[in-house]
Amino acid sequence: MRALVLSGGGAAGAYQAGVVAALTRRATYDIVCGTSIGAINGALVAQGKIDEMAGIWHAIASKRIIRYVPQVQRLLQLIGDVEALNNDPLYMRPADLLRLITRYLELGPPSAIYRQMGTLAREPVIEALAGAMDFASLRHTLVVSATNVSHAASECFYAFVGTHAGYERAFCQKRKGACYQLDGVNFFPAVLASSATPGAFEPMVIETGGERCLYVDGGVANNSPIGLAIDAGASDVTVVAMEPADDHRPREIPVSMAELALVTYDVFQDRMLTLDLKLAQMVNEAIRADSVRGKRVVSLHTVRPTQRLGLPILGFNDQAAIDAAFEQGLRDGEAAEIG
C-alpha cells in the first residue's frame, strides 16, 4: 500500500499542495498521514478534493486568515495610540485621553492577558476550511497526529476506509499512545488540533475517552508521521518536506510572537522528519541484513524543494508568493521519482 506523509510548514503548505497535486496525477495513495498544515492538506487529499485544495490555496490571501485574537488586537491598538501621542504629546486632547482609557478598559484585568494561550484567531481558518471538511467524503485512510496537553501524551486520530478497514486493530496495537477513531463530530476539530501550534493558536478542546482534553500540534510530542504510515500498513511511503536538504542558510527573522513560535516549531519538525527518514532507512538496512525480524522493508521517497521557498511561515496574505510556491511544488512533484 502507498502512503503520503505530509509535514508542517505554515504558508509553505502551498508548496506541499502543489507537490501533492502533481503526485496524485501519477499515483493513488491508500493512506494519508499529516501533521500541522500537512493535516489540513492531508484531510483534503483523503477526501479526493485535490482541485478544491488547489482552489483554497489560490484564493487564500482573500480570506485574510492571519488575524490576532481580540485581546491581542486591543493591546496592539492601545500601544499604537500611545506611540502616536508620544510623537506629539503637547497636543493631547480630551478625546485622545478618553480613547486611551477606553482601550485600557477593553483589555480587562491583566490576568486575562496572562491566560491567553494563543495570539492568532482560529475563526478565520474555520471559515476558510469548514465547507471543504466532510467526514462522509473520505475516500482514503487518514491519520493525523495530535498532542494531548491534558495527559502530556502523543495521540492520533484515524479513519480506515474501505478494504483498508481491516488494518485498524493492528494499527492501534502498534501505537504507544492512544488512538481515536474519526467521525462526523471530531473530524474537523482533530484536523484543527493537529495544526494548533503552541503560542500561535489556542489548544483545541476535544472529547476523548469520556473527558474533554486540550490538544495541540502532534509534532510537539515527537509523533513520527512516517511511523504512523508504516504502522498503518504502508509498504511504499512518499514524504513531502518543506525545506531543501542540508540548507543551513539564515532564515528571515521572525517579527512577532506567533511567527517566532511557528518558525521554532517548523525547524524542530523539519529536523525530526529528517531523523525519522534516517531511522527508517537504517531499519530497512537492518532488515536486508537479516538483523531485524518481524518487520518489512519499506520503500521511501522524499520530495523537497530544490531551493528555499522564500515564503514567510505566516505569509498566507501574499497571494503572489503562495501561487509561486504552489507552482514550484507542481514542478518538483512532476519531476519526483516515486517508483
C-alpha positions in Angstrom: 0.0 0.0 0.0 1.1 3.5 -0.8 1.2 6.3 1.8 1.6 10.0 1.6 3.3 11.7 4.6 2.7 15.5 4.9 4.7 17.6 7.4 4.2 21.1 8.7 5.5 24.4 7.5 2.8 27.1 7.7 2.3 29.0 4.4 4.8 26.6 2.7 1.8 24.3 2.7 1.1 25.9 -0.7 4.3 24.1 -2.0 3.1 20.9 -0.4 -0.3 21.2 -2.1 1.4 21.7 -5.5 3.6 18.6 -5.0 0.5 16.6 -3.9 -1.5 17.8 -6.9 1.3 16.5 -9.2 1.8 13.2 -7.4 -1.8 12.3 -7.3 -2.0 12.6 -11.1 0.5 9.7 -11.3 -0.3 7.5 -8.3 -3.1 6.6 -5.9 -2.3 6.8 -2.2 -4.2 4.4 0.1 -3.0 6.2 3.3 -2.5 9.9 4.0 -0.8 10.9 7.2 -0.4 14.6 8.2 0.7 17.0 10.9 0.1 20.7 11.2 -0.6 22.3 7.8 0.0 18.7 6.5 -3.0 17.6 8.4 -5.2 20.2 6.6 -3.8 19.3 3.2 -4.0 15.6 4.1 -7.7 15.8 5.1 -8.5 17.3 1.7 -6.4 14.7 -0.2 -8.0 11.9 1.8 -11.4 13.2 0.6 -10.2 13.3 -3.0 -10.6 17.1 -3.1 -7.3 17.9 -5.0 -8.9 20.6 -7.1 -10.6 22.1 -4.1 -7.4 22.1 -2.2 -5.7 24.0 -5.1 -8.6 26.4 -5.2 -8.3 27.1 -1.5 -4.6 28.0 -1.8 -5.1 30.1 -4.9 -7.6 32.3 -3.0 -6.1 32.1 0.5 -5.0 35.7 0.6 -8.5 37.0 0.1 -9.6 35.1 3.2 -7.2 37.0 5.5 -6.8 34.1 7.8 -4.0 35.6 9.8 -5.7 37.8 12.4 -5.0 38.3 16.0 -7.3 37.3 18.8 -9.4 40.2 20.1 -7.3 40.5 23.3 -4.1 40.9 21.4 -5.6 43.2 18.8 -6.8 45.6 21.6 -3.4 45.6 23.2 -1.7 46.4 19.8 -4.3 49.2 19.3 -3.5 50.7 22.7 0.2 50.5 22.1 -0.3 52.3 18.7 -2.3 55.0 20.3 0.3 55.6 23.0 3.1 55.7 20.3 1.1 58.3 18.3 0.7 60.5 21.3 4.4 60.2 22.2 5.2 61.7 18.9 3.2 64.8 19.7 2.5 64.8 23.5 1.8 68.6 23.6 -1.3 68.2 21.6 -3.2 65.6 23.6 -6.9 66.4 23.5 -9.5 65.1 25.9 -10.8 62.8 23.2 -7.3 61.3 22.9 -7.2 60.6 26.7 -10.7 59.2 26.6 -9.7 56.8 23.8 -6.6 55.6 25.8 -8.8 55.0 28.8 -11.4 53.1 26.7 -8.7 51.0 25.1 -7.2 50.1 28.5 -10.6 49.2 30.0 -11.3 47.0 27.0 -8.3 44.9 27.8 -9.8 43.7 31.0 -7.8 42.5 34.0 -4.1 41.6 33.4 -4.9 38.0 34.3 -7.0 37.8 31.0 -3.8 38.6 29.0 -1.7 36.2 31.1 -4.2 33.4 30.4 -4.2 33.9 26.7 -2.9 30.7 25.1 -2.7 31.8 21.5 -2.2 35.1 19.6 -3.9 34.2 16.4 -7.6 33.7 15.9 -8.9 30.3 14.8 -12.2 31.6 13.4 -10.8 32.8 10.1 -9.2 29.4 9.5 -12.5 27.7 10.3 -14.4 29.9 7.9 -11.9 29.2 5.1 -12.0 25.4 5.5 -15.3 24.4 7.0 -17.1 23.9 3.7 -14.4 21.6 2.5 -14.2 19.3 5.6 -16.7 16.5 5.3 -16.0 13.2 7.1 -18.5 11.3 4.9 -16.4 12.2 1.8 -13.3 10.4 3.0 -12.1 8.1 0.2 -8.7 7.1 1.6 -7.4 6.2 5.0 -6.5 9.3 7.0 -4.3 9.6 10.1 -3.5 12.9 11.9 -1.3 13.2 15.0 -2.1 15.5 17.9 -0.6 16.1 21.3 -2.9 15.7 24.3 -1.8 18.5 26.7 -4.1 17.4 29.4 -2.4 14.0 29.6 1.0 15.0 28.2 0.7 12.3 25.6 1.2 11.8 21.9 -2.0 10.6 20.3 -3.6 10.2 16.9 -7.0 10.3 15.2 -7.7 7.9 12.3 -10.2 6.7 9.8 -9.5 3.5 7.9 -11.6 3.5 4.8 -12.9 0.7 2.6 -10.9 -2.5 2.3 -8.2 -1.0 4.5 -10.6 -1.1 7.5 -9.1 -4.4 8.5 -5.8 -2.8 9.5 -7.5 -0.7 12.2 -6.9 -3.1 15.1 -3.3 -3.9 14.2 -2.6 -0.2 13.8 -3.9 0.6 17.3 -1.9 -2.2 18.8 1.4 -0.9 17.3 0.9 2.7 18.6 2.2 3.5 22.1 -0.2 6.5 22.5 -4.0 6.5 22.5 -5.7 6.2 19.1 -9.2 7.6 18.5 -11.5 6.9 15.6 -12.5 9.9 13.5 -16.2 10.5 13.0 -18.5 13.3 11.8 -18.2 15.1 15.1 -14.4 15.1 15.8 -13.1 15.1 12.2 -12.6 18.8 11.7 -11.6 19.5 15.3 -8.9 16.9 15.1 -7.5 18.4 11.9 -7.5 21.8 13.6 -5.9 20.4 16.7 -3.1 18.9 14.7 -2.4 22.3 13.2 -2.7 24.2 16.6 1.0 25.3 17.0 1.5 26.3 20.7 2.0 30.0 21.1 0.3 30.8 17.8 -3.1 29.1 18.2 -5.1 28.2 21.3 -5.4 24.5 22.0 -8.4 22.6 20.7 -10.8 21.1 23.1 -11.9 17.6 22.0 -13.8 15.0 24.0 -11.8 11.7 24.0 -12.2 8.8 26.3 -15.1 10.4 28.1 -13.4 13.6 29.0 -12.7 17.0 27.5 -9.0 17.3 26.7 -6.8 20.1 25.3 -4.9 19.2 22.1 -2.1 21.0 20.2 0.0 20.1 17.2 1.0 16.5 17.0 4.7 17.1 16.3 5.2 18.6 19.8 5.3 15.1 21.3 7.6 13.7 18.6 4.8 11.7 16.9 6.5 10.5 13.8 4.3 10.8 10.7 6.4 8.3 8.9 5.9 5.8 11.7 2.2 6.4 11.5 2.2 5.5 7.8 4.2 2.3 8.4 2.1 1.2 11.3 -1.0 1.8 9.2 0.3 -0.9 6.8 2.2 1.1 4.2 4.9 -0.6 2.2 5.7 2.5 0.0 5.9 5.9 1.6 6.3 9.3 -0.1 7.3 12.1 2.2 6.7 15.8 1.2 9.1 18.1 3.1 9.2 21.9 3.1 12.9 22.6 3.3 15.8 21.8 0.8 18.1 19.1 2.0 21.1 20.4 4.1 20.2 24.0 3.6 21.5 25.9 6.7 21.4 29.4 5.3 19.9 32.1 7.6 16.1 32.3 7.7 14.1 35.5 7.7 14.0 36.9 11.3 10.5 36.4 12.9 8.7 39.7 13.5 6.0 38.5 16.0 5.5 36.1 18.9 3.2 34.0 16.7 5.8 33.9 13.9 8.6 33.0 16.3 6.5 30.1 17.7 5.8 28.8 14.2 9.4 29.2 12.9 10.8 27.5 16.0 8.4 24.6 15.7 8.9 24.4 11.9 12.7 24.0 12.4 12.1 21.3 15.1 9.6 19.4 12.9 11.9 19.5 9.8 14.8 18.1 11.9 12.5 15.5 13.3 11.3 14.5 9.9 14.9 14.2 8.7 15.8 12.0 11.6 12.7 9.9 11.0 13.8 9.3 7.4 17.3 8.3 8.5 15.8 5.9 11.1 13.5 4.3 8.6 16.4 3.9 6.2 18.5 2.3 8.9 15.7 -0.1 9.8 15.5 -1.1 6.1 19.2 -1.8 6.0 19.0 -3.9 9.2 16.1 -5.9 7.7 18.0 -6.5 4.5 21.0 -7.7 6.6 18.7 -10.0 8.4 19.4 -8.2 11.7 15.8 -7.4 12.4 12.9 -9.9 12.3 9.2 -9.3 12.2 9.4 -6.1 10.1 9.2 -5.4 6.4 11.3 -3.3 4.1 9.5 0.0 3.2 10.2 1.9 0.0 10.9 5.5 0.9 10.7 8.5 -1.4 11.2 12.2 -0.5 10.1 15.3 -2.3 11.8 18.5 -1.2 12.0 22.0 -2.7 15.1 22.4 -4.8 15.6 25.8 -3.4 14.4 27.8 -0.3 10.8 28.9 -0.9 11.3 32.4 0.3 7.8 32.4 1.8 7.4 33.6 5.4 5.8 31.0 7.6 2.8 33.3 8.1 2.8 34.5 4.5 -0.8 33.5 3.8 -1.7 37.0 2.8 0.9 37.2 0.0 -1.0 35.5 -2.9 1.8 36.0 -5.4 4.3 34.2 -3.2 1.7 31.5 -2.4 1.0 30.9 -6.1 4.7 30.7 -6.9 5.3 28.1 -4.1 2.4 26.1 -5.5 3.8 26.2 -9.0 7.2 25.2 -7.7 5.6 22.3 -5.9 3.9 21.2 -9.1 7.3 21.2 -10.9 9.0 19.3 -8.2 6.2 16.8 -7.9 6.2 16.1 -11.6 10.0 15.6 -11.6 9.9 13.3 -8.5 10.8 9.7 -8.8 8.2 7.9 -6.7 8.6 4.3 -8.0 
